[in-house]
Amino acid sequence: MKTDILIIGSGCSGLYCALHLPAKMQITMITKSDLESSDSFLAQGGICMLKDEADYADYFEDTMRAGHYENDRTSVEIMIRSSGQVIRDLLSYGVDFQREKDGRLAFTKEGAHSDKRILFHKDITGKEITQKLLEQVKKRPNIRLLEHTVMLDIISRENRCYGAAVRKANGMTGIIRASRTILATGGIGGLYRHSTNFRHLTGDGVAAALRHKVALYNMSYVQIHPTTLWTADQQERSFLISESVRGEGARLYDKQMRRFVNELLPRDELTAAIQAQMKKDDTAFVWEDLRPIPPKELQTHFPNIIAHCAAMGYDVAKECIPVVPAQHYFMGGIRTDGHSRTSMEQLYAVGETACNGVHGKNRLASNSLLESLVFAKRAAQDIASSWKRSGTEVWPDMSADLKRYENYEQLMEENKVLVRQEIEAAAAKDESKNRKEY
Ligand SMILES: Cc1cc2nc3c(=O)[nH]c(=O)nc-3n(C[C@H](O)[C@H](O)[C@H](O)COP(=O)(O)OP(=O)(O)OC[C@H]3O[C@@H](n4cnc5c(N)ncnc54)[C@H](O)[C@@H]3O)c2cc1C
C-alpha cells in the first residue's frame, strides 16, 4: 500500500495532526486497537489554556517549576502561546467545555498550578475532545482509518523513513509506503504492572526509534500519578482519581485519618510523600477524602469518578477512598524539535511518544493534551510547507524487510525489553550523575 502520509496512532495527537494536513494529501492512519482505545479518551482533568496575558508569566513559571527547570524554554513558550488557537479550533469542532452562568469559559485548578487555567468537560475532558476530533477526521475523504493495524517497525534507508511494516487486522504482514511518517503511538504504561494507561501502549514508537538509531531524550523521566484507586484485586488498568479533585478541595489522610501533606504539590513530590507515608504506616494505600468538595460541585464536575467509585463499593459523598500511586505519563521519548521533526528525515513524532523537552523532568497537570495538540499541528504545518521541496520518490525495495516481522508476539516482547532496558539504563546514568554531584 502507498500513501502520502502515514500516521501511526489515533489519539488526540494523531487525529489533530491529520486535520491540519492539506486536503490534497492522501493520509492513512493506523491504530493498534479500536479507535476509542487511546489514552486521549481517558483524560479526566482537562486542558490548560493561557486565559489572558496577565497569567503568562505564572503559567510559564508553574510549568518550569513542576519540570524542575529542566524544560525546554522555547517549547514551553510555543505551547503556552499556541493554546488560544488550539482551544478556538476545538470549539469550532464543537468541543463542549464547561461554561460560567454568563457563558464565559469556566476554568478549574489542579496540583502545582498557581491559578485556575484548566478547561474541562465534567471529568471526561479527553473523551469529549478526542471524540469530536474523530468525528471531524471521519468526515475527511482524504483520510483512511485502519483499526487493529499494528506498526511493527518503521522502514528506513540511510536515515530516511519510507513508511512502516504493519500487521494488518487479518493478521497478515504488509508494508505501507509513505512520503512522511508520523509516530503518534502514545505512552509506555503497558510496560508497567500498575499504570493508568491502556495496556496496549507499550512504547512501540520508541522501540522503532531505538531499532533505527533515531535520537531519544529524557528517557528516565517517567511520571507516577499520586492518586489512583487502590483495589485488592490486581486490575487491568489503574483508575485515576484526577488531580482536579484535589484542586477543588479533596484531602489526603494517613492511616489515622490525619492530613500528612499539601495535596497541591507537584506530582512527583506528592507521590514521594505518599510513598513515604505508606512505608511509615506499613499500608498499601493512603485515604483520599472528597467530602470537602461542595456536593453540587462534586456531582457536576466528577460524575465519572463518583460512578466508578460506586461500582467499586465506595460512596464518595460519605466515605474516604483508598488511593495509591501508579505509572501515568512519559515525559521522555523520541527527540523532536519545535516542528516535531525527529533526527530521521521524513519521520515525525507527536504526542506522548515525542519529547521536545516541554515538560522537563515532571509534567504539570493538564499540559499534555495541550502539548500533544500544539506540536501535532506544527508537524502538519511543517509537512505542508516542506512538501513542494521533496522530489519524485525513489522507493527502496522493502520486500526483504517483511521476513523479519513474521513472529508478532516475539517482536512485541522484544520491543518491550528494548524500551525497558533503555529507560533503566538512563535512570542508572542519572543516579550515578546525581551521586557524583552530591
Ligand atoms: C487516565 C489518564 C488521565 C489523563 N488525564 C489527563 C488530563 O486531564 N489532561 C491532560 O492534559 N492529559 C491527561 N492525560 C495524558 C494524556 O491523555 C495523554 O498524554 C495524551 O492523550 C496522549 O495522546 P497521544 O495522541 O500521544 O496518545 P494516545 O491517545 O495514547 O494514542 C496512542 C495511539 O497510538 C496507537 N498505537 C500505539 N502503538 C501502536 C502501534 N504499534 N501501531 C499502531 N498504533 C499504535 C494506540 O492504539 C493509540 O491509538 C491522562 C492520561 C491518562 C492515562
The ligand as an ORCA input file, in Angstrom:
! r2SCAN-3c Opt
* xyz 0 1
  C      -6.177      8.153     32.972
  C      -5.486      9.305     32.298
  C      -5.896     10.601     32.576
  C      -5.266     11.682     31.956
  N      -5.702     12.951     32.201
  C      -5.154     13.988     31.533
  C      -5.665     15.304     31.692
  O      -6.629     15.544     32.413
  N      -5.068     16.310     30.991
  C      -4.012     16.114     30.171
  O      -3.508     17.071     29.573
  N      -3.515     14.855     29.989
  C      -4.065     13.807     30.638
  N      -3.567     12.542     30.438
  C      -2.471     12.353     29.491
  C      -2.994     12.440     28.064
  O      -4.257     11.806     27.986
  C      -2.042     11.770     27.098
  O      -0.728     12.170     27.308
  C      -2.405     12.122     25.658
  O      -3.770     11.838     25.430
  C      -1.527     11.373     24.689
  O      -2.067     11.460     23.410
  P      -1.353     10.690     22.234
  O      -2.093     11.019     20.999
  O       0.092     10.952     22.270
  O      -1.506      9.136     22.640
  P      -2.761      8.208     22.858
  O      -4.003      8.986     22.994
  O      -2.449      7.253     23.926
  O      -2.840      7.407     21.491
  C      -1.860      6.488     21.114
  C      -2.337      5.769     19.875
  O      -1.275      5.017     19.328
  C      -1.761      3.741     18.952
  N      -0.613      2.830     18.886
  C       0.293      2.538     19.839
  N       1.190      1.666     19.368
  C       0.851      1.408     18.084
  C       1.380      0.565     17.063
  N       2.449     -0.192     17.254
  N       0.741      0.536     15.867
  C      -0.376      1.280     15.647
  N      -0.909      2.088     16.565
  C      -0.300      2.156     17.771
  C      -2.781      3.428     20.026
  O      -3.643      2.391     19.629
  C      -3.471      4.785     20.146
  O      -4.427      4.947     19.121
  C      -4.183     11.457     31.053
  C      -3.782     10.144     30.791
  C      -4.420      9.075     31.400
  C      -3.969      7.694     31.090
*
